[in-house]
């Protein structure tokens, strides 16, 4: 995970955290833990694949929706993230009554946290997005980025924290899904998202005095993306109902924790159950191509699995499960034909004189905080 490398200033070959949800296995200190040891306070919101860890001076920590082992700090924020976490992990098999209940709590807690005026401004994003694009997921992501950014600002001001970190996901999402032209004017979904990010940055400047008082500011993307318009089509799929799918495959497990889109962790009660599940998962195929990539964590009796089939299908395509052919479209949902893919290149925009010579393309994720806080990493 590039984000774990960023947070820990450690190469992935050392920390060995590859997948979302693997953070309990992390053995290296994250930057807010190092800062806390040096009596520097922090607010961390939405950090990908992260935990509060041992940081006593991390005043606010809100995990990403796919970290199952971590609740927010303080715990009063749990209702604020419960709905986004549920939607992120279950968006192909949502239970409407549960969503309604969680939505009521989400609205109430969000208003309590950011105030009615800011919440209504956030809703304006959904309203404008619905008019322009209809009920698209990226509109909700933009709404949530804006709402979280405002909640983050309020937390930073309340605690007067020295290090303030927020992760926003909307740009990565729209580049994956909507980079469907080389003409900028045709990229309406991406332009909508960029304008929302510009509004967020404007609020950061106004509320945190970034430029008026020359407070340190860094905008960093971790990974860039390239368009895939000139490449072979690559399709992203997700299982419609993962419990139903595994029952059909006669796979036994203790629990399944779905991740961002096409992947999940399957936890088992014993080694025999794990091995049986692994054998079946590895045998499932489409057109004689393996359907899943699997990776086993024997220590925690856990299988990470990801849909590895990315070819285009037809209405007659079947998926072979335990020797029985099942209509692909009955079990699996086509999410998107990918329009952008990550590349190993990062970009840094900042106003910090002490790192003015940084050339972002020459540095790796695990270098950044060593450059910003060299004293924290002296042996």
Secondary structure by P-SEA (a helix, b strand, c coil): caaaaaaaccccccccccccccccccccccaaaaaaaacccccccccccccccccccccbbbbcccccccccccccccccaaaaaaaaaccccccaaaaaaaaaaaaaaaaaaccaaaaaaaaaaaaaaaacccccaaaaaaaaaaaaaaaaaaaaaaacccbbbbbbcaaaaaaaccccccccccaaaaaaaaaaaaaaaaaaaaaacccccccbbbbbccbbbbbcccccbbbbbbcccaaaaaaaacccccbbbbcccccbbbbbccaaaaaaaaaaaaaccccccccbbbbbcccccbbbbcccccccccccbbbbccccccccccccccccccccccccbbbbbbccccccccccccccccccccccccccccc
